[in-house]
């Protein structure tokens, strides 16, 4: 039985209402496409599963205020290609990529894997 969204609490339900795109190797890309889900992002989570990432679209700037762990950021162009990767971005930072149209946030240390998964999915 599915619980009403206003009754769900906790980080395990953060992505319940987001589109989930399965990638190869069991990885999952969640899509934060509306203003509220983009603003919420990953802030306040204690951790993110190593095979999960969050796509913020549209997005050209990310702040890591309220983050409890470091991030790898994969900046995407309008065609969805990775145009820049920022590794090991700690909490309390701001990163911007004016050429980007979207960004993927994942655990620090997982960005290169997700970049490879995205490249493989485009083939």
Backbone as JSON, one array per atom type, in Angstrom:
{
  "sequence": "XXXXXXXXXXXXXXXXXXXXXXXXXXXXXXXXXXXXXXXXXXXXXXXXXXXXXXXXXXXXXXXXXXXXXXXXXXXXXXXXXXXXXXXXXXXXXXXXXXXXXXXXXXXXXXXXXXXXXXXXXXX",
  "N": [[0.84, -1.19, 0.0], [0.57, 2.18, -0.84], [1.72, 5.06, 0.79], [0.3, 8.21, 1.52], [1.8, 11.15, 0.14], [2.2, 13.32, 1.89], [2.39, 12.08, 4.32], [4.69, 10.65, 4.37], [7.93, 10.5, 5.64], [11.41, 11.21, 6.2], [14.69, 10.39, 4.85], [14.7, 8.14, 3.2], [12.51, 8.31, 1.61], [12.88, 10.44, -0.05], [13.12, 10.44, -2.84], [10.83, 9.32, -3.85], [8.71, 10.52, -5.35], [9.92, 11.31, -7.65], [10.93, 11.06, -11.09], [12.54, 8.09, -12.04], [15.36, 7.02, -13.64], [16.58, 4.13, -14.89], [19.94, 2.98, -15.14], [22.66, 1.23, -16.73], [24.22, -1.51, -14.98], [22.77, -1.46, -12.64], [22.56, 1.08, -11.61], [20.9, 4.15, -10.74], [19.24, 7.02, -11.85], [17.82, 9.79, -10.58], [15.37, 12.26, -11.33], [15.13, 15.61, -10.83], [12.96, 17.71, -11.72], [11.2, 19.79, -11.24], [10.77, 23.01, -9.66], [10.65, 22.86, -6.83], [11.73, 20.29, -6.15], [14.28, 20.56, -7.24], [15.31, 22.68, -5.7], [15.34, 21.5, -3.21], [17.03, 19.29, -3.57], [19.8, 17.39, -2.55], [20.17, 18.18, 0.0], [20.47, 17.9, 3.51], [20.36, 15.12, 3.57], [21.92, 12.27, 4.99], [23.44, 10.5, 3.62], [23.95, 9.18, 0.31], [22.96, 6.56, -1.71], [25.54, 4.65, -3.25], [25.04, 3.91, -5.87], [23.22, 5.69, -6.83], [22.09, 8.8, -8.22], [21.38, 12.3, -8.69], [19.64, 14.17, -11.01], [19.52, 17.48, -11.91], [17.53, 19.57, -13.59], [16.23, 22.22, -15.42], [19.57, 23.5, -14.81], [22.27, 25.51, -13.78], [23.84, 26.16, -11.73], [25.03, 25.2, -8.52], [24.65, 24.89, -5.06], [26.14, 23.81, -2.04], [25.25, 24.07, 0.53], [24.05, 22.91, 3.58], [24.57, 20.32, 3.0], [25.67, 17.05, 3.9], [27.7, 15.53, 3.03], [30.37, 15.17, 0.63], [30.27, 16.02, -2.9], [30.31, 14.83, -6.31], [30.07, 16.54, -9.3], [28.48, 16.46, -12.36], [28.37, 18.21, -15.18], [26.08, 18.96, -17.72], [25.51, 19.46, -21.23], [23.13, 20.92, -23.58], [22.46, 18.73, -25.13], [22.76, 16.67, -23.43], [25.3, 15.71, -22.95], [28.28, 15.18, -21.06], [30.04, 17.95, -20.05], [31.7, 19.04, -18.22], [33.33, 18.12, -15.19], [33.16, 18.33, -11.76], [34.99, 17.35, -9.12], [34.8, 15.94, -5.83], [33.47, 18.03, -4.31], [33.11, 19.86, -1.48], [30.83, 20.3, 1.38], [29.09, 23.46, 1.84], [29.77, 25.05, -0.4], [29.82, 26.77, -3.61], [29.14, 26.15, -6.96], [29.34, 26.84, -10.41], [28.4, 26.53, -13.82], [28.22, 28.03, -16.65], [27.8, 27.22, -19.28], [26.39, 24.91, -19.04], [23.33, 23.01, -19.05], [22.16, 21.34, -17.36], [22.77, 19.41, -14.36], [24.34, 16.65, -12.78], [24.26, 15.3, -9.62], [26.18, 13.4, -7.43], [27.57, 11.06, -5.04], [30.73, 12.04, -3.71], [33.49, 10.74, -5.37], [32.09, 9.01, -6.96], [31.5, 10.13, -9.39], [33.0, 9.77, -11.82], [32.34, 7.15, -12.47], [29.57, 7.43, -13.0], [29.74, 9.18, -15.17], [30.87, 7.48, -17.07], [28.83, 5.56, -17.23], [26.76, 7.11, -18.31], [27.89, 7.76, -20.79], [28.03, 5.21, -21.92], [25.33, 4.63, -22.08], [24.51, 6.31, -24.09], [25.45, 5.26, -26.41]],
  "CA": [[0.0, 0.0, 0.0], [1.36, 3.42, -0.93], [1.36, 6.06, 1.8], [0.14, 9.56, 0.96], [3.09, 11.83, 0.16], [2.35, 14.19, 3.06], [2.61, 11.26, 5.5], [6.02, 10.05, 4.3], [9.01, 11.31, 6.18], [12.7, 10.54, 6.21], [15.45, 10.43, 3.61], [14.43, 7.0, 2.34], [11.39, 8.65, 0.72], [13.21, 11.69, -0.75], [13.01, 10.32, -4.3], [9.62, 8.57, -4.2], [7.87, 11.19, -6.33], [10.73, 11.74, -8.79], [11.17, 10.09, -12.16], [13.77, 7.31, -11.85], [15.86, 6.46, -14.91], [17.57, 3.08, -14.64], [21.12, 2.93, -15.97], [23.26, -0.11, -16.66], [24.92, -1.84, -13.73], [21.89, -1.26, -11.49], [22.57, 2.48, -11.16], [19.62, 4.82, -10.92], [19.32, 8.47, -11.94], [16.55, 10.44, -10.24], [15.25, 13.53, -12.05], [14.48, 16.72, -10.12], [12.59, 18.56, -12.84], [10.42, 20.96, -10.84], [11.49, 23.96, -8.81], [10.75, 22.4, -5.44], [12.66, 19.18, -6.02], [15.63, 21.08, -7.51], [15.73, 23.46, -4.54], [15.57, 20.56, -2.11], [18.23, 18.55, -3.93], [20.27, 16.36, -1.62], [20.42, 18.82, 1.3], [19.93, 17.25, 4.7], [20.55, 13.67, 3.57], [23.16, 11.82, 5.61], [24.2, 9.78, 2.6], [23.27, 8.82, -0.92], [23.43, 5.24, -2.13], [26.6, 4.85, -4.25], [24.54, 3.67, -7.23], [22.17, 6.67, -7.11], [22.49, 10.17, -8.53], [20.24, 13.21, -8.88], [19.74, 15.08, -12.15], [18.82, 18.75, -11.73], [17.35, 20.12, -14.93], [17.46, 22.89, -15.83], [20.42, 23.94, -13.7], [23.61, 25.99, -14.14], [24.55, 26.51, -10.51], [24.73, 24.31, -7.4], [25.25, 25.24, -3.76], [26.16, 22.62, -1.19], [24.88, 24.43, 1.9], [23.13, 21.91, 4.13], [25.02, 18.98, 2.63], [26.39, 16.31, 4.94], [28.75, 14.75, 2.37], [30.88, 15.79, -0.58], [29.62, 15.64, -4.15], [30.88, 14.97, -7.64], [29.08, 17.22, -10.15], [28.64, 16.25, -13.79], [27.64, 19.26, -15.87], [25.62, 18.47, -19.01], [25.07, 20.45, -22.21], [21.73, 20.78, -24.01], [22.28, 17.4, -25.7], [22.94, 15.67, -22.37], [26.69, 15.26, -22.89], [29.07, 15.73, -19.96], [30.97, 18.96, -20.54], [32.64, 19.35, -17.15], [33.14, 17.34, -13.97], [33.77, 18.88, -10.54], [35.14, 16.23, -8.19], [35.03, 16.16, -4.39], [32.99, 19.35, -3.88], [32.68, 19.72, -0.1], [29.69, 21.14, 1.81], [29.26, 24.92, 1.99], [30.43, 25.6, -1.58], [29.0, 27.14, -4.75], [29.74, 25.84, -8.25], [28.54, 27.31, -11.54], [28.87, 26.23, -15.17], [27.3, 28.79, -17.48], [27.52, 26.49, -20.51], [25.57, 23.74, -18.72], [21.87, 23.1, -19.03], [21.74, 20.45, -16.28], [23.88, 18.86, -13.59], [24.09, 15.42, -12.02], [24.93, 15.26, -8.32], [26.36, 12.07, -6.87], [28.56, 11.01, -3.97], [32.13, 12.24, -4.07], [34.13, 9.48, -5.7], [31.23, 8.23, -7.87], [31.23, 10.9, -10.6], [33.6, 9.17, -13.01], [31.52, 5.98, -12.81], [28.34, 7.89, -13.62], [30.08, 9.7, -16.49], [31.05, 6.32, -17.94], [27.51, 4.97, -17.44], [26.04, 7.99, -19.24], [28.48, 7.59, -22.11], [27.62, 3.89, -22.41], [23.89, 4.66, -22.38], [24.33, 7.11, -25.3], [25.93, 4.49, -27.57]],
  "C": [[0.88, 1.25, 0.0], [0.82, 4.44, 0.07], [1.26, 7.41, 1.12], [1.43, 10.34, 1.15], [3.28, 12.74, 1.37], [2.56, 13.4, 4.34], [3.99, 10.62, 5.5], [7.02, 11.02, 4.88], [10.3, 10.52, 6.07], [13.36, 10.52, 4.84], [15.17, 9.26, 2.68], [13.29, 7.26, 1.36], [11.67, 9.9, -0.12], [12.9, 11.61, -2.24], [11.74, 9.62, -4.76], [8.8, 9.21, -5.32], [8.64, 11.67, -7.57], [10.8, 10.64, -9.84], [12.5, 9.4, -11.89], [14.16, 6.7, -13.18], [16.89, 5.38, -14.58], [18.73, 3.17, -15.63], [21.68, 1.51, -15.91], [23.96, -0.29, -15.33], [24.08, -1.59, -12.48], [21.86, 0.16, -10.96], [21.22, 3.12, -11.49], [19.84, 6.33, -10.88], [17.93, 9.03, -11.67], [16.53, 11.83, -10.86], [14.47, 14.53, -11.21], [14.16, 17.78, -11.16], [11.76, 19.78, -12.45], [11.21, 21.79, -9.84], [11.68, 23.45, -7.39], [11.77, 21.27, -5.28], [14.1, 19.61, -6.33], [16.15, 21.86, -6.31], [16.08, 22.56, -3.36], [16.83, 19.75, -2.34], [18.55, 17.43, -2.96], [20.5, 16.9, -0.21], [19.74, 18.05, 2.43], [20.06, 15.74, 4.72], [21.89, 13.33, 4.23], [24.06, 11.11, 4.62], [23.31, 9.57, 1.39], [23.81, 7.46, -1.32], [24.45, 5.42, -3.25], [26.15, 4.61, -5.69], [23.39, 4.6, -7.59], [22.8, 8.03, -7.41], [21.23, 10.98, -8.76], [20.54, 14.14, -10.03], [18.9, 16.31, -11.88], [18.74, 19.42, -13.1], [16.11, 21.0, -14.97], [18.26, 23.36, -14.62], [21.79, 24.35, -14.24], [24.45, 26.29, -12.91], [24.08, 25.61, -9.37], [25.38, 24.89, -6.15], [25.13, 24.03, -2.86], [25.93, 22.97, 0.28], [23.85, 23.41, 2.38], [23.5, 20.48, 3.76], [25.81, 18.36, 3.77], [27.52, 15.47, 4.35], [29.19, 15.49, 1.11], [30.2, 15.23, -1.82], [30.61, 15.65, -5.31], [29.75, 15.55, -8.49], [29.43, 16.97, -11.61], [27.76, 17.25, -14.51], [27.34, 18.79, -17.28], [25.24, 19.63, -19.93], [23.63, 20.16, -22.62], [21.44, 19.41, -24.6], [22.46, 16.29, -24.67], [24.33, 15.1, -22.27], [27.4, 15.93, -21.71], [30.09, 16.69, -20.54], [31.98, 19.38, -19.48], [32.31, 18.47, -15.96], [33.87, 18.06, -12.84], [33.79, 17.76, -9.52], [35.32, 16.72, -6.76], [34.65, 17.56, -3.93], [32.47, 19.21, -2.45], [31.43, 20.55, 0.23], [30.1, 22.61, 1.92], [30.01, 25.56, 0.82], [29.39, 25.97, -2.64], [29.78, 26.81, -6.01], [28.78, 26.26, -9.36], [29.21, 26.88, -12.84], [27.87, 26.88, -16.13], [26.95, 28.1, -18.8], [26.58, 25.31, -20.29], [24.08, 24.05, -18.82], [21.3, 22.22, -17.92], [22.99, 19.99, -15.54], [23.42, 17.58, -12.91], [24.92, 15.49, -10.76], [25.0, 13.81, -7.87], [27.41, 12.14, -5.77], [29.94, 11.33, -4.51], [32.77, 10.87, -4.27], [33.33, 8.63, -6.67], [31.01, 8.91, -9.22], [31.78, 10.27, -11.86], [32.83, 7.93, -13.44], [30.25, 6.41, -13.53], [28.61, 8.5, -15.0], [30.25, 8.57, -17.49], [29.71, 5.66, -18.23], [26.68, 5.79, -18.43], [26.57, 7.83, -20.65], [28.06, 6.27, -22.73], [26.15, 3.88, -22.81], [23.62, 5.41, -23.69], [24.72, 6.34, -26.56], [24.79, 3.8, -28.27]]
}
